[in-house]
Amino acid sequence: LMPMTLLYPHRQHLSRRLQVFTDWLETLLKDKLL
């Protein structure tokens, strides 16, 4: 298993769109990689 990192500004300053995207990406990758 290869670790991955997403870099973005502090969570407090995330736009709703970016927050939804990162949550979706995390779910997608967990399903595919685990």
VMD Tcl script that builds the backbone (N, CA, C; Angstrom):
set m [mol new atoms 102]
animate dup $m
set s [atomselect $m all]
$s set {name element resname resid chain x y z} {
  {N N LEU 1 A 0.849 -1.184 0.000}
  {CA C LEU 1 A 0.000 0.000 0.000}
  {C C LEU 1 A 0.885 1.235 0.000}
  {N N MET 2 A 0.577 2.171 -0.873}
  {CA C MET 2 A 1.382 3.381 -1.005}
  {C C MET 2 A 0.653 4.566 -0.365}
  {N N PRO 3 A 1.294 5.260 0.570}
  {CA C PRO 3 A 0.650 6.420 1.184}
  {C C PRO 3 A 0.481 7.559 0.172}
  {N N MET 4 A -0.584 8.304 0.343}
  {CA C MET 4 A -0.854 9.453 -0.526}
  {C C MET 4 A -1.175 10.657 0.342}
  {N N THR 5 A -0.851 11.832 -0.174}
  {CA C THR 5 A -1.102 13.067 0.556}
  {C C THR 5 A -1.733 14.095 -0.370}
  {N N LEU 6 A -2.753 14.764 0.132}
  {CA C LEU 6 A -3.336 15.909 -0.572}
  {C C LEU 6 A -2.941 17.159 0.192}
  {N N LEU 7 A -2.425 18.129 -0.516}
  {CA C LEU 7 A -2.054 19.388 0.124}
  {C C LEU 7 A -3.085 20.451 -0.211}
  {N N TYR 8 A -3.583 21.095 0.814}
  {CA C TYR 8 A -4.550 22.165 0.631}
  {C C TYR 8 A -4.505 23.068 1.844}
  {N N PRO 9 A -5.067 24.264 1.746}
  {CA C PRO 9 A -5.052 25.192 2.886}
  {C C PRO 9 A -5.776 24.604 4.095}
  {N N HIS 10 A -5.618 25.236 5.198}
  {CA C HIS 10 A -6.256 24.790 6.434}
  {C C HIS 10 A -7.734 24.490 6.190}
  {N N ARG 11 A -8.211 23.415 6.782}
  {CA C ARG 11 A -9.587 22.942 6.556}
  {C C ARG 11 A -10.634 24.046 6.782}
  {N N GLN 12 A -10.367 24.929 7.672}
  {CA C GLN 12 A -11.294 26.019 7.976}
  {C C GLN 12 A -11.548 26.901 6.744}
  {N N HIS 13 A -10.569 26.986 5.859}
  {CA C HIS 13 A -10.663 27.876 4.700}
  {C C HIS 13 A -11.033 27.155 3.411}
  {N N LEU 14 A -11.364 25.879 3.498}
  {CA C LEU 14 A -11.719 25.133 2.298}
  {C C LEU 14 A -13.074 25.588 1.762}
  {N N SER 15 A -13.152 25.704 0.453}
  {CA C SER 15 A -14.460 25.953 -0.141}
  {C C SER 15 A -15.279 24.669 -0.026}
  {N N ARG 16 A -16.566 24.810 -0.062}
  {CA C ARG 16 A -17.439 23.631 0.038}
  {C C ARG 16 A -17.150 22.661 -1.106}
  {N N ARG 17 A -16.911 23.189 -2.282}
  {CA C ARG 17 A -16.631 22.349 -3.452}
  {C C ARG 17 A -15.366 21.517 -3.236}
  {N N LEU 18 A -14.310 22.126 -2.733}
  {CA C LEU 18 A -13.069 21.403 -2.487}
  {C C LEU 18 A -13.246 20.372 -1.379}
  {N N GLN 19 A -13.989 20.704 -0.368}
  {CA C GLN 19 A -14.235 19.767 0.724}
  {C C GLN 19 A -14.992 18.534 0.219}
  {N N VAL 20 A -16.006 18.742 -0.593}
  {CA C VAL 20 A -16.772 17.627 -1.159}
  {C C VAL 20 A -15.877 16.780 -2.058}
  {N N PHE 21 A -15.052 17.435 -2.870}
  {CA C PHE 21 A -14.147 16.708 -3.757}
  {C C PHE 21 A -13.160 15.851 -2.974}
  {N N THR 22 A -12.534 16.394 -1.950}
  {CA C THR 22 A -11.550 15.627 -1.183}
  {C C THR 22 A -12.210 14.473 -0.436}
  {N N ASP 23 A -13.415 14.682 0.072}
  {CA C ASP 23 A -14.134 13.588 0.733}
  {C C ASP 23 A -14.463 12.476 -0.258}
  {N N TRP 24 A -14.909 12.860 -1.451}
  {CA C TRP 24 A -15.225 11.889 -2.498}
  {C C TRP 24 A -13.968 11.123 -2.924}
  {N N LEU 25 A -12.884 11.840 -3.117}
  {CA C LEU 25 A -11.635 11.219 -3.539}
  {C C LEU 25 A -11.133 10.239 -2.486}
  {N N GLU 26 A -11.208 10.615 -1.241}
  {CA C GLU 26 A -10.792 9.731 -0.158}
  {C C GLU 26 A -11.619 8.443 -0.165}
  {N N THR 27 A -12.914 8.565 -0.311}
  {CA C THR 27 A -13.788 7.392 -0.352}
  {C C THR 27 A -13.457 6.508 -1.548}
  {N N LEU 28 A -13.288 7.121 -2.693}
  {CA C LEU 28 A -12.975 6.384 -3.911}
  {C C LEU 28 A -11.661 5.620 -3.771}
  {N N LEU 29 A -10.634 6.287 -3.288}
  {CA C LEU 29 A -9.324 5.655 -3.176}
  {C C LEU 29 A -9.299 4.571 -2.102}
  {N N LYS 30 A -9.989 4.780 -1.012}
  {CA C LYS 30 A -10.040 3.750 0.030}
  {C C LYS 30 A -10.670 2.481 -0.517}
  {N N ASP 31 A -11.744 2.625 -1.286}
  {CA C ASP 31 A -12.424 1.464 -1.862}
  {C C ASP 31 A -11.532 0.729 -2.856}
  {N N LYS 32 A -10.772 1.463 -3.621}
  {CA C LYS 32 A -9.943 0.854 -4.666}
  {C C LYS 32 A -8.628 0.287 -4.133}
  {N N LEU 33 A -8.069 0.898 -3.112}
  {CA C LEU 33 A -6.730 0.525 -2.659}
  {C C LEU 33 A -6.711 -0.411 -1.460}
  {N N LEU 34 A -7.791 -0.485 -0.737}
  {CA C LEU 34 A -7.794 -1.338 0.459}
  {C C LEU 34 A -8.479 -2.647 0.227}
}
mol reanalyze $m
mol bondsrecalc $m
mol representation Tube
mol addrep $m
